Amino acid sequence: MNSALRFILIFLGVVAFNLKATAQLNSSYTDQFAKVDSLASENKNEEALSLIKRINIQAKKDNNTQVVIRSVM
């Protein structure tokens, strides 16, 4: 019983850590897309496109399919 309880607590700790890390990563992407919107509204299209390409490359490295799709759209 003691080892089962310990396993459950460790498992929940790992899940909580992964959720926190994922939330921080997605927040970073959200900030970057906000910067893209800002650059585009200022007619700095070259800089916006360059930032989108960098976001796409980073998302592929992170295996973040949602961000890859969003950066293509």
Number of C-alpha atoms within 10 A of each C-alpha: 6 6 8 9 10 11 12 11 12 12 12 12 12 12 12 12 12 12 12 11 12 13 12 12 14 14 12 12 17 13 11 16 19 12 15 21 15 13 17 15 11 10 11 13 14 11 13 20 15 12 18 20 15 14 21 20 14 15 19 14 9 12 11 15 12 11 20 19 11 12 19 10 6
